[in-house]
């Protein structure tokens, strides 16, 4: 005699999706207070969904259609019942329960449109704006879930921490982006090292490419230092900052490897990433 398993709830599906699409934020979710996990999982899974659109489409237009689905949902014009989409349902619950600003989520979608195309990142300020509306916004939204009052105190740290984390993530993905012809390293930095977009993507001028990568990683470390200098992060919102603890080793290794990162992974082994986040959770330091 066989028995069918009980159907999984939207919360279970959302958490399982996050585990598959963003293992690091999945762990950060588990290190947060249990009652906050559903909302955090919804936010993080939403972010992962936006981040992987480029991987799921071959042309920008289908990607824009996917983005529009989420924009319409957030602006109160859903395509059908949100209950049919576990992530959409959980995201709306989180927004309602914690009074999350919908416009911040819409801005996150709009920033991610950049990912669908191969236009270069023009300047340092353009990069910081992109990171601010994606990674920094996610840290701040997660902080609002954890403690709306304390989130205000950590807003400056969230801004800089998100830029550092974003640059670390872009360095990890740089070999893939180069293969696609994408460039997130600002042209401003390339120009200062005597390169342009095509010469960087060609990958032949190793000394100048290394200098550009070192400067890019240095910008990430600069923002990480500013995040740390912004003052102690309130304990209540610290789980929102846990993924940022993974940025520094990546930034340092990128500075050492330079152009070598095209051939050697910057990623820490999974067990070391888990250990680093667990230690950050205890020490309350990123």
C-alpha positions as CSV (number, residue, x, y, z in Angstrom):
1,X,0.0,0.0,0.0
2,X,1.4,3.4,-1.0
3,X,0.7,6.7,0.6
4,X,1.1,10.0,-1.1
5,X,3.2,12.7,0.5
6,X,1.5,15.7,1.9
7,X,1.5,18.6,-0.6
8,X,4.3,21.1,0.1
9,X,3.3,24.6,1.1
10,X,4.2,27.7,-0.8
11,X,6.7,28.4,1.9
12,X,8.4,25.0,1.5
13,X,8.5,25.4,-2.2
14,X,10.0,28.9,-1.9
15,X,12.7,27.7,0.5
16,X,13.5,24.7,-1.7
17,X,13.8,27.0,-4.8
18,X,16.2,29.3,-2.9
19,X,18.3,26.3,-1.9
20,X,18.7,25.4,-5.6
21,X,19.2,28.9,-6.9
22,X,21.2,30.7,-4.2
23,X,22.8,28.3,-1.7
24,X,24.6,31.1,0.2
25,X,21.5,33.2,0.9
26,X,19.6,29.9,1.7
27,X,22.1,29.4,4.5
28,X,21.8,33.0,5.6
29,X,18.0,32.4,5.8
30,X,18.5,29.4,8.1
31,X,20.8,31.5,10.3
32,X,18.0,34.1,10.8
33,X,15.2,33.8,13.4
34,X,12.7,31.1,12.3
35,X,9.7,33.4,12.2
36,X,11.5,35.7,9.7
37,X,12.6,32.9,7.3
38,X,9.5,32.8,5.0
39,X,9.8,36.5,4.2
40,X,13.6,36.3,3.8
41,X,13.3,33.3,1.6
42,X,10.7,35.0,-0.6
43,X,13.0,38.1,-1.0
44,X,16.1,36.1,-1.7
45,X,14.3,33.7,-4.2
46,X,12.9,36.8,-6.0
47,X,16.4,38.2,-6.3
48,X,17.7,34.9,-7.6
49,X,14.9,34.7,-10.1
50,X,15.8,38.1,-11.5
51,X,19.5,37.3,-11.5
52,X,19.1,34.2,-13.6
53,X,16.8,35.5,-16.3
54,X,19.8,36.0,-18.6
55,X,20.7,32.3,-18.2
56,X,17.1,31.3,-19.2
57,X,16.7,33.3,-22.4
58,X,18.6,33.6,-25.6
59,X,17.3,37.1,-26.6
60,X,16.6,40.2,-24.5
61,X,12.9,40.4,-25.4
62,X,11.8,37.2,-23.7
63,X,13.9,38.3,-20.7
64,X,12.1,41.7,-20.6
65,X,8.7,39.8,-20.7
66,X,9.8,37.8,-17.6
67,X,10.8,41.0,-15.9
68,X,7.5,42.6,-16.8
69,X,5.6,39.8,-15.1
70,X,7.2,40.7,-11.8
71,X,6.8,44.5,-12.4
72,X,3.1,44.0,-13.1
73,X,2.6,41.9,-10.0
74,X,4.2,44.5,-7.8
75,X,2.2,47.3,-9.4
76,X,-1.1,45.5,-8.7
77,X,-1.7,44.2,-12.2
78,X,-0.9,40.4,-11.8
79,X,-1.1,38.0,-14.7
80,X,-3.7,35.6,-13.3
81,X,-3.8,34.5,-9.7
82,X,-0.6,35.0,-7.8
83,X,-1.6,31.8,-5.8
84,X,-0.6,29.8,-8.9
85,X,3.0,31.0,-8.4
86,X,4.3,30.1,-4.9
87,X,7.1,32.7,-5.1
88,X,4.7,35.4,-6.2
89,X,2.3,34.5,-3.4
90,X,5.0,34.5,-0.7
91,X,6.5,37.7,-2.0
92,X,3.2,39.5,-1.7
93,X,2.7,38.1,1.8
94,X,6.1,39.4,2.8
95,X,5.4,42.8,1.4
96,X,2.1,43.1,3.2
97,X,3.3,41.7,6.5
98,X,6.5,43.8,6.8
99,X,5.3,46.9,4.8
100,X,8.1,46.6,2.3
101,X,8.4,49.4,-0.2
102,X,7.2,48.0,-3.6
103,X,9.0,50.7,-5.5
104,X,12.4,49.4,-4.2
105,X,11.5,46.0,-5.7
106,X,10.4,47.6,-8.9
107,X,13.7,49.5,-9.1
108,X,15.5,46.2,-8.6
109,X,13.7,44.8,-11.6
110,X,14.5,47.9,-13.7
111,X,18.2,47.7,-12.7
112,X,18.3,44.0,-13.8
113,X,17.3,45.0,-17.3
114,X,21.0,45.9,-17.8
115,X,21.8,42.2,-17.4
116,X,19.8,41.3,-20.6
117,X,22.0,43.3,-22.9
118,X,25.7,43.6,-23.6
119,X,26.1,47.4,-23.1
120,X,29.2,48.2,-21.0
121,X,29.1,49.7,-17.6
122,X,30.1,53.3,-18.3
123,X,31.4,54.6,-15.0
124,X,32.1,53.9,-11.4
125,X,29.0,55.8,-10.4
126,X,26.9,53.7,-12.8
127,X,28.2,50.5,-11.2
128,X,27.5,51.8,-7.7
129,X,24.0,52.8,-8.8
130,X,23.4,49.3,-10.3
131,X,24.8,47.6,-7.1
132,X,22.8,50.0,-4.9
133,X,19.5,49.1,-6.6
134,X,20.2,45.3,-6.5
135,X,22.5,44.0,-3.8
136,X,22.3,47.0,-1.4
137,X,18.5,47.1,-1.7
138,X,18.3,43.4,-0.9
139,X,20.3,43.9,2.3
140,X,18.1,46.8,3.3
141,X,14.8,44.9,2.5
142,X,16.0,41.9,4.5
143,X,16.9,44.3,7.3
144,X,13.4,45.7,7.3
145,X,12.0,42.2,7.7
146,X,14.3,41.5,10.6
147,X,13.7,44.8,12.4
148,X,12.2,47.9,10.8
149,X,13.6,50.2,13.6
150,X,17.1,48.8,13.5
151,X,17.1,48.8,9.7
152,X,17.3,52.6,9.7
153,X,20.4,52.6,11.8
154,X,22.2,50.2,9.4
155,X,21.1,51.8,6.1
156,X,24.6,53.4,5.4
157,X,26.3,50.1,6.1
158,X,23.8,48.3,3.9
159,X,24.6,50.6,1.0
160,X,28.3,50.1,1.1
161,X,28.1,46.4,2.0
162,X,25.9,45.8,-1.0
163,X,28.3,47.4,-3.4
164,X,31.2,45.3,-2.0
165,X,29.1,42.1,-2.3
166,X,28.0,43.0,-5.8
167,X,31.6,43.6,-7.0
168,X,32.6,40.2,-5.5
169,X,29.8,38.5,-7.3
170,X,30.7,40.2,-10.6
171,X,34.3,39.1,-10.2
172,X,33.1,35.5,-9.6
173,X,31.1,35.6,-12.8
174,X,33.6,37.6,-14.9
175,X,34.7,34.6,-16.9
176,X,31.1,33.8,-17.9
177,X,30.4,37.5,-18.6
178,X,33.5,37.7,-20.8
179,X,32.4,34.7,-22.7
180,X,29.0,36.3,-23.4
181,X,30.6,39.7,-24.3
182,X,29.2,41.3,-21.1
183,X,31.2,43.9,-19.3
184,X,30.4,45.1,-15.7
185,X,33.9,46.5,-15.0
186,X,33.5,50.2,-15.7
187,X,34.9,51.7,-18.8
188,X,36.2,54.5,-16.6
189,X,38.5,52.0,-14.9
190,X,39.5,50.4,-18.2
191,X,40.5,53.7,-19.7
192,X,42.7,54.5,-16.7
193,X,44.6,51.3,-17.3
194,X,44.9,51.9,-21.1
195,X,42.3,49.5,-22.2
196,X,38.9,49.6,-23.9
197,X,36.0,47.2,-24.0
198,X,37.3,45.1,-26.9
199,X,40.8,44.8,-25.7
200,X,39.6,43.7,-22.2
201,X,37.3,41.1,-23.6
202,X,40.0,39.8,-26.0
203,X,42.0,38.9,-22.9
204,X,45.5,39.3,-24.4
205,X,47.0,42.3,-22.6
206,X,47.4,40.5,-19.3
207,X,49.3,43.2,-17.4
208,X,46.7,45.9,-18.2
209,X,43.8,43.5,-17.6
210,X,45.3,42.5,-14.2
211,X,45.6,46.2,-13.3
212,X,42.0,46.8,-14.2
213,X,40.8,43.8,-12.2
214,X,42.9,44.8,-9.3
215,X,41.3,48.3,-9.4
216,X,37.8,46.8,-9.7
217,X,38.4,44.5,-6.7
218,X,40.0,47.5,-4.8
219,X,36.8,49.4,-5.3
220,X,34.9,46.6,-3.7
221,X,37.3,46.5,-0.7
222,X,36.9,50.3,-0.4
223,X,33.2,49.9,0.0
224,X,33.6,47.0,2.4
225,X,35.9,49.2,4.6
226,X,33.2,52.0,4.5
227,X,30.5,49.5,5.5
228,X,32.7,48.4,8.5
229,X,33.4,52.0,9.4
230,X,29.7,52.9,9.4
231,X,29.5,51.5,12.9
232,X,28.4,48.3,14.6
233,X,25.6,46.6,12.7
234,X,22.6,46.1,15.1
235,X,22.3,42.4,16.2
236,X,18.7,42.2,15.1
237,X,19.4,42.9,11.5
238,X,22.8,41.2,11.2
239,X,21.5,38.1,9.4
240,X,20.7,40.4,6.4
241,X,24.5,41.1,6.2
242,X,25.7,37.5,6.4
243,X,26.2,36.9,2.7
244,X,28.5,40.0,2.6
245,X,30.9,38.1,4.8
246,X,31.8,36.1,1.7
247,X,33.0,39.1,-0.3
248,X,36.4,39.8,1.2
249,X,38.1,36.5,0.3
250,X,36.9,36.9,-3.3
251,X,38.1,40.5,-3.6
252,X,41.5,39.7,-2.2
253,X,42.0,36.7,-4.4
254,X,40.9,38.7,-7.5
255,X,43.6,41.3,-6.7
256,X,46.2,38.5,-6.4
257,X,45.1,36.7,-9.6
258,X,44.4,39.6,-11.9
259,X,43.9,38.2,-15.4
260,X,44.4,34.8,-14.0
261,X,40.8,34.7,-12.7
262,X,39.8,33.9,-16.3
263,X,41.4,30.5,-15.8
264,X,41.1,29.9,-12.0
265,X,38.0,30.1,-10.0
266,X,37.6,32.7,-7.2
267,X,34.9,30.7,-5.4
268,X,35.6,29.3,-1.9
269,X,34.6,25.7,-1.4
270,X,31.1,25.3,-0.1
271,X,32.2,24.2,3.3
272,X,34.4,27.2,3.7
273,X,31.6,29.6,2.7
274,X,29.3,27.9,5.3
275,X,32.0,28.2,7.9
276,X,32.7,31.8,7.2
277,X,29.0,32.7,7.4
278,X,28.6,30.7,10.6
279,X,31.5,32.6,12.2
280,X,30.2,35.9,11.0
281,X,26.9,35.0,12.7
282,X,28.7,34.5,16.0
283,X,31.1,37.4,15.9
284,X,28.7,39.8,14.2
285,X,31.4,41.1,11.9
286,X,31.4,41.2,8.1
